């Protein structure tokens, strides 16, 4: 997927992070999850599962890995 970012949390797990407003139908089908166009969030993906938090912070891509991990910890599980 494009428009994503990788980060490693404090436990060593690598997460891919995506802005849901940038999704295409192909991505939605790959995830088997319908993107929320009215209230897009920030999506986290790893071997441990998928999570979502909303709304998506407008500057999420400029956040540090530590700041992303704080968002990850409060994100809701999608799996």
C-alpha positions in Angstrom: 0.0 0.0 0.0 1.1 3.5 -0.7 0.8 6.5 1.7 1.8 4.3 4.7 4.5 4.5 7.3 6.4 1.8 9.2 7.4 2.1 12.8 8.5 -0.3 15.5 6.8 -0.2 18.9 8.6 -0.5 22.3 8.1 -4.3 22.3 9.8 -4.7 18.9 6.7 -5.2 16.8 6.7 -3.5 13.4 3.5 -1.7 12.5 2.3 -0.3 9.1 0.2 2.8 9.6 -2.2 4.2 7.0 -4.5 7.2 6.7 -7.9 5.8 5.9 -8.9 8.8 3.8 -6.2 7.8 1.3 -7.6 4.2 0.8 -8.7 2.8 -2.5 -11.2 0.0 -3.0 -8.3 -2.4 -3.6 -7.0 -1.7 -0.2 -10.4 -2.2 1.4 -10.8 -5.5 -0.3 -7.4 -6.6 0.8 -8.2 -5.8 4.4 -11.8 -7.0 4.1 -12.7 -3.8 5.9 -14.8 -1.0 4.4 -13.0 2.4 4.7 -14.9 5.0 6.7 -15.2 7.9 4.3 -17.3 10.1 6.7 -15.0 9.7 9.6 -11.6 8.4 8.4 -9.2 7.2 10.9 -5.6 6.0 11.3 -5.1 2.3 10.7 -2.4 0.1 12.2 -1.4 -3.3 10.8 1.0 -5.9 12.2 1.2 -9.6 12.6 -0.5 -9.1 16.0 -3.7 -7.7 14.3 -5.2 -4.5 12.9 -6.4 -1.5 14.9 -8.1 1.8 14.1 -8.3 5.2 15.8 -10.3 8.2 14.7 -10.3 10.8 13.8 -7.0 10.6 11.9 -4.6 13.3 13.3 -3.9 15.7 10.4 -0.1 15.6 11.1 0.1 11.9 11.9 3.0 11.3 9.5 5.1 13.9 11.4 4.6 12.2 14.8 7.5 10.4 16.4 7.4 6.6 16.8 6.7 7.2 20.5 3.7 9.4 19.7 2.4 6.8 17.2 2.7 4.1 19.8 0.5 6.2 22.2 -2.2 6.3 19.5 -1.8 2.6 18.8 -2.4 1.7 22.5 -5.8 3.4 22.4 -6.8 2.2 18.9 -9.7 -0.2 18.7 -9.0 -3.7 17.4 -10.4 -4.6 13.9 -9.6 -8.3 14.2 
